[in-house]
Amino acid sequence: MLTPRLANLQVPFVVFLLHAIPFVLMQPFLYSAYRRLRRMTAKGWSALALVAFTGGFLGTMAIVKALFLVNFNQLSVVVLLQKLQPIFALVLAAILLGERVSARFLAAAVAALAGAYLLTFGFSTPDATANAISLKAALLAIVAAAAFGAATVLSKMLLSSLDFKDATFARYGMTAAMAFVYLGVRSIGLPFASVTGANWIVILIIALTTGSGAIFLYYFGLTRVRASVATICELCLPLTAVLLDYVVNDSVLGPWQWVGAALLVGAILRITLLPANSTES
């Protein structure tokens, strides 16, 4: 809901600020993490780099650009499309972590994906000529879904080398470094002069809440649940976005979009109520 208010800034610069500022704020509290990071194995560093690139740099670039394109028009649809990530996370969890899922779990995932489609397109198909901007935003949201889905699984690997606090600290630092390098390569630089007072307020709110604060909670939870379960539970985020989109922007979903929302809710309840061992065959 806040991100489109930064649309006067370039996307890579926004990605840099949203990671660099929390990383700086973490320094007084997590400075001891540097000592533990020095002891991390090559496998741990590889997992960290992949998480920073997928869930940090690439995923954030894609979703920020998508939100800028829609400019407060059906923000909830873009966020819901981003949550198509279960299909990517489930495949990667099976390949990289050896996780097996039951037929009931897969059925709930399919229901969640079907709900996301209904929320976006109803029973029609995407029309590239009628609304090119919306379709481009949708495709960027799917890129973000793939990136965040990959990060969910890779984060599970990362947490075998670091605890959730150090993982959050390292992820933000490495993502900020990647964004900084990108800004230099693209000759964008660091245009701080273009950041308004209102921009700084929004950036700080995002950095302290949905940024580092949410990631701390996420990693803490990820140490206690399977990656495949975590990515389905994350569908609570777009449902919240639907509610806020209505309250803040007066954006009302159509009848079939509400059907899609109901499917998503049902899928979340189905996954969370399954016994722990029922995610396996």
TACOR-V74461 format. One record per residue. N is the residue number from 1. PSI is psi in degrees with one decimal (none if undefined). OMEGA is omega in radians with two decimals (none if undefined). D_FIRST is the distance of its C-alpha to the first C-alpha in Angstrom with 1 decimal. Layout:
BEGIN
N:PSI:OMEGA:D_FIRST + N:PSI:OMEGA:D_FIRST
END
This chain:
BEGIN
1:-27.7:-3.10:0.0 + 2:-29.6:-3.01:3.8 + 3:-44.7:-3.13:5.9 + 4:-16.2:3.10:7.0 + 5:-0.9:3.07:8.3 + 6:13.8:-3.01:10.7 + 7:-13.3:3.08:12.1 + 8:-9.2:3.14:15.4 + 9:158.0:3.09:16.1 + 10:141.9:-3.04:17.7 + 11:-49.0:-3.13:16.0 + 12:-33.9:3.13:18.7 + 13:-38.6:3.08:18.6 + 14:-44.1:3.12:14.9 + 15:-41.9:3.11:15.9 + 16:-49.0:-3.09:18.9 + 17:-39.9:-3.08:17.3 + 18:-13.4:3.08:14.8 + 19:-37.2:-3.10:18.0 + 20:-41.4:-3.10:20.7 + 21:-48.8:3.06:19.4 + 22:-36.9:3.14:19.1 + 23:-41.4:3.10:22.4 + 24:-42.1:-3.12:24.1 + 25:-25.6:3.14:22.9 + 26:-17.1:-3.00:24.4 + 27:-48.6:-3.09:27.8 + 28:-25.4:-3.04:29.5 + 29:-29.0:-3.02:28.7 + 30:25.5:-3.13:29.2 + 31:-26.8:3.14:31.8 + 32:-13.5:-3.14:34.3 + 33:-28.3:-3.13:32.2 + 34:-38.9:-3.13:33.9 + 35:-40.3:3.14:37.2 + 36:-33.5:3.11:36.1 + 37:-32.6:3.13:34.4 + 38:-23.0:-3.13:37.8 + 39:-0.6:-3.07:39.4 + 40:145.9:-3.11:37.0 + 41:168.1:3.09:38.7 + 42:-36.9:3.10:38.2 + 43:-40.6:3.12:36.6 + 44:-41.8:3.11:34.1 + 45:-36.7:3.11:33.3 + 46:-43.7:3.11:32.9 + 47:-41.6:3.12:30.5 + 48:-45.0:-3.14:28.4 + 49:-40.9:-3.14:28.5 + 50:-40.0:3.10:27.4 + 51:-44.2:-3.14:24.5 + 52:-38.5:-3.11:23.3 + 53:-46.6:-3.07:23.7 + 54:-61.9:-3.08:22.2 + 55:-23.0:3.14:19.4 + 56:-73.4:-2.99:18.8 + 57:-62.2:-3.03:19.8 + 58:-49.0:-3.11:19.9 + 59:-43.9:-3.14:17.1 + 60:-39.3:3.08:14.6 + 61:-46.8:-3.07:16.1 + 62:-46.0:-3.07:15.8 + 63:-35.1:3.10:12.2 + 64:-44.0:3.11:11.0 + 65:-41.4:3.13:13.5 + 66:-43.5:3.14:12.4 + 67:-35.0:3.07:8.8 + 68:-39.5:-3.09:10.8 + 69:-42.5:-3.10:13.3 + 70:-24.3:3.02:11.5 + 71:60.9:3.09:10.0 + 72:7.1:3.10:7.8 + 73:109.1:-3.12:10.7 + 74:51.4:3.08:10.5 + 75:-36.1:-3.08:7.4 + 76:-31.9:3.13:8.8 + 77:-44.1:3.13:12.0 + 78:-43.9:-3.12:11.2 + 79:-37.9:3.10:9.9 + 80:-40.9:3.10:13.0 + 81:-37.2:3.08:15.2 + 82:-31.8:-3.09:14.3 + 83:16.5:2.92:15.8 + 84:1.5:-3.06:19.1 + 85:-21.0:3.12:20.0 + 86:-38.1:-3.09:22.6 + 87:-34.7:3.11:25.1 + 88:-42.0:-3.11:25.0 + 89:-39.4:-3.13:25.1 + 90:-42.7:3.13:27.9 + 91:-45.9:-3.12:30.0 + 92:-35.7:3.10:29.6 + 93:-38.2:3.11:30.2 + 94:-39.2:-3.08:33.4 + 95:-47.9:-3.00:34.5 + 96:-33.6:-3.06:33.7 + 97:-6.6:-3.13:33.9 + 98:19.9:3.14:36.4 + 99:138.9:3.09:34.3 + 100:143.7:-3.12:35.6 + 101:148.2:-3.12:33.8 + 102:168.9:3.10:35.5 + 103:-36.3:3.13:35.5 + 104:-38.8:3.11:33.5 + 105:-46.0:3.14:30.8 + 106:-36.9:3.12:30.6 + 107:-39.9:3.10:30.7 + 108:-38.3:3.11:27.6 + 109:-41.8:3.11:25.8 + 110:-41.1:3.10:27.0 + 111:-39.8:3.12:25.8 + 112:-42.0:3.13:22.3 + 113:-40.1:3.10:22.4 + 114:-40.1:3.09:24.0 + 115:-40.7:3.11:21.2 + 116:-38.5:3.13:18.6 + 117:-45.9:3.14:20.9 + 118:-38.3:3.11:21.3 + 119:-30.2:-3.08:17.7 + 120:-49.0:-2.97:17.6 + 121:-6.1:-3.02:21.1 + 122:-134.7:3.09:22.9 + 123:9.4:3.11:26.6 + 124:170.2:3.09:26.5 + 125:153.5:3.13:26.4 + 126:136.4:3.13:24.1 + 127:105.0:-3.07:25.6 + 128:-32.9:-3.08:25.4 + 129:-31.0:-3.07:27.1 + 130:-36.6:-3.08:25.3 + 131:77.2:-3.06:21.8 + 132:-37.0:-3.11:22.1 + 133:-44.3:3.14:18.6 + 134:-40.6:3.14:17.0 + 135:-39.9:3.09:19.6 + 136:-41.8:3.10:19.1 + 137:-39.4:3.13:15.4 + 138:-43.0:3.14:16.6 + 139:-39.9:3.09:19.3 + 140:-37.3:3.11:17.1 + 141:-35.1:3.11:15.0 + 142:-38.4:3.04:18.5 + 143:-44.5:3.10:19.6 + 144:-39.1:3.12:16.8 + 145:-43.9:3.12:17.9 + 146:-42.4:-3.11:21.4 + 147:-45.3:-3.13:20.7 + 148:-34.1:3.07:18.8 + 149:-43.4:3.08:21.5 + 150:-40.8:-3.13:24.1 + 151:-34.1:3.11:22.6 + 152:-46.9:-3.12:22.8 + 153:-44.6:-3.13:26.5 + 154:-31.9:3.10:27.3 + 155:-34.8:3.09:25.7 + 156:-38.5:3.07:28.2 + 157:-41.0:-3.12:30.9 + 158:-36.9:-3.08:29.7 + 159:-5.1:3.00:29.9 + 160:-14.2:3.13:33.6 + 161:-26.9:-3.09:34.1 + 162:154.7:2.98:31.7 + 163:171.7:-2.98:30.3 + 164:-31.3:3.13:26.6 + 165:-47.6:3.14:26.4 + 166:-36.0:3.13:28.3 + 167:-41.6:3.10:26.4 + 168:-47.7:3.14:23.1 + 169:-49.5:-3.09:24.8 + 170:-38.4:-3.14:26.5 + 171:-44.8:-3.13:23.6 + 172:-40.1:3.13:21.5 + 173:-45.5:-3.11:24.7 + 174:-37.9:3.10:25.7 + 175:-41.9:3.09:22.4 + 176:-40.0:3.13:22.3 + 177:-41.5:3.12:26.0 + 178:-43.9:3.13:25.2 + 179:-38.6:3.12:22.6 + 180:-44.9:3.11:25.1 + 181:-42.6:3.13:27.9 + 182:-43.1:3.12:25.9 + 183:-37.2:3.11:25.2 + 184:-44.8:-3.12:28.9 + 185:-38.6:-3.14:30.1 + 186:5.6:3.12:28.0 + 187:33.3:3.10:29.3 + 188:-36.6:-3.12:25.9 + 189:-157.6:3.13:26.7 + 190:84.4:-3.05:24.5 + 191:66.7:-3.12:23.6 + 192:-25.6:-3.12:22.6 + 193:-22.6:-3.12:23.9 + 194:-5.4:-3.12:21.1 + 195:119.4:-3.14:18.5 + 196:169.5:3.08:18.0 + 197:-41.2:3.11:17.9 + 198:-38.0:3.09:14.4 + 199:-44.8:-3.10:13.5 + 200:-38.6:3.12:15.4 + 201:-46.6:3.14:13.7 + 202:-44.5:-3.13:10.2 + 203:-43.7:-3.13:12.1 + 204:-39.7:3.11:14.1 + 205:-47.0:3.13:11.4 + 206:-44.6:-3.09:9.9 + 207:-37.5:-3.05:13.6 + 208:-16.7:-3.09:14.9 + 209:-84.0:-3.06:12.6 + 210:-11.6:3.08:10.8 + 211:-106.1:-3.03:13.3 + 212:-39.3:-3.13:16.9 + 213:-45.9:3.14:16.7 + 214:-36.9:-3.14:15.4 + 215:-38.2:3.07:17.8 + 216:-49.1:-3.14:20.6 + 217:-39.8:-3.12:20.2 + 218:-49.1:-3.13:19.8 + 219:-36.0:3.09:23.0 + 220:-44.3:3.11:24.8 + 221:-36.2:-3.08:24.2 + 222:-21.4:3.07:25.1 + 223:-10.0:-3.04:28.5 + 224:-6.4:3.11:29.2 + 225:164.2:3.12:28.2 + 226:151.9:-3.13:28.9 + 227:-38.2:-3.13:26.5 + 228:-37.2:3.08:26.7 + 229:-42.3:-3.10:25.7 + 230:-42.2:-3.04:22.8 + 231:-28.8:3.05:21.1 + 232:-41.7:3.13:21.5 + 233:-27.7:-3.14:20.2 + 234:-11.1:3.08:17.0 + 235:-12.0:3.02:16.3 + 236:-28.9:-3.12:15.1 + 237:-52.7:-3.14:11.7 + 238:-28.8:3.09:11.0 + 239:-37.0:3.04:12.7 + 240:-38.5:3.12:10.4 + 241:-37.3:3.09:7.5 + 242:-45.7:-3.13:10.1 + 243:-46.5:-3.13:10.7 + 244:-35.3:3.12:7.5 + 245:-36.0:3.11:7.3 + 246:-46.6:-3.07:10.8 + 247:-44.0:-3.04:10.7 + 248:-44.6:-3.02:8.2 + 249:-0.7:-3.12:8.9 + 250:34.4:3.13:12.3 + 251:116.4:-3.03:12.0 + 252:131.8:3.10:14.9 + 253:149.7:3.07:16.1 + 254:172.9:-3.09:19.7 + 255:-46.3:-3.11:22.6 + 256:-24.9:3.06:22.7 + 257:-35.4:3.07:19.0 + 258:-34.9:3.05:19.7 + 259:-42.8:3.10:22.7 + 260:-41.3:3.11:20.6 + 261:-39.7:3.12:18.3 + 262:-38.9:3.09:21.7 + 263:-41.5:3.13:23.0 + 264:-44.6:3.12:20.2 + 265:-45.1:3.13:20.8 + 266:-40.1:3.14:24.5 + 267:-41.8:3.12:24.2 + 268:-46.5:3.13:22.4 + 269:-40.2:-3.14:25.1 + 270:-46.0:-3.12:27.8 + 271:-45.5:-3.05:27.0 + 272:-24.2:-3.14:26.5 + 273:-10.1:3.10:29.8 + 274:140.3:3.01:31.9 + 275:152.2:-3.06:34.4 + 276:-38.2:-3.09:33.9 + 277:-4.0:-3.13:36.8 + 278:-4.3:2.99:35.7 + 279:-7.3:3.08:33.3 + 280:159.4:3.11:36.5 + 281:none:none:39.3
END
